[in-house]
């Protein structure tokens, strides 16, 4: 009984660590980059080539 609880706990810890790493390495930097690009386009105005909004880039 104790070993099954230990295995279950280890599995939960593994998934929690994997989720945190995924958030830190994949998801949050991508969101930050999208926000930075959207702000850059607004700040630069019509002087440079416009980057399409994030929703349109996902469809491409």
C-alpha positions in Angstrom: 0.0 0.0 0.0 2.8 2.4 0.9 4.7 1.8 -2.3 1.6 2.6 -4.4 1.1 5.9 -2.6 4.7 6.7 -3.1 4.5 6.0 -6.8 1.4 8.1 -7.2 3.0 11.0 -5.3 6.1 10.7 -7.5 3.9 10.8 -10.6 2.1 13.9 -9.4 5.4 15.6 -8.6 6.8 14.7 -12.0 3.8 16.2 -13.8 4.0 19.3 -11.6 7.7 19.8 -12.5 7.1 19.1 -16.2 4.2 21.7 -16.2 6.4 24.3 -14.5 9.2 23.7 -16.9 6.9 23.9 -19.9 5.4 27.1 -18.7 8.9 28.6 -18.1 10.6 27.4 -21.2 7.8 27.3 -23.9 4.6 29.1 -23.0 5.5 32.3 -21.2 8.4 33.3 -23.5 6.1 32.9 -26.5 3.4 35.1 -24.9 6.0 37.7 -24.0 7.3 37.8 -27.5 3.8 38.2 -29.0 3.1 41.1 -26.6 6.4 42.7 -27.4 5.8 42.4 -31.2 2.3 43.8 -30.9 3.6 46.8 -28.9 6.5 47.3 -31.3 4.1 47.6 -34.3 1.9 50.1 -32.4 4.9 52.2 -31.4 6.6 52.3 -34.8 3.4 53.2 -36.6 3.3 53.1 -40.4 7.0 53.6 -40.9 7.8 49.9 -41.1 6.2 46.7 -42.4 3.3 45.8 -40.3 3.4 42.5 -38.4 0.0 40.8 -38.5 -1.8 40.4 -35.2 -1.1 37.2 -33.2 -4.5 35.7 -34.2 -3.7 36.0 -37.9 -0.2 34.6 -37.5 -1.6 31.5 -35.8 -3.8 30.8 -38.8 -0.9 31.0 -41.3 
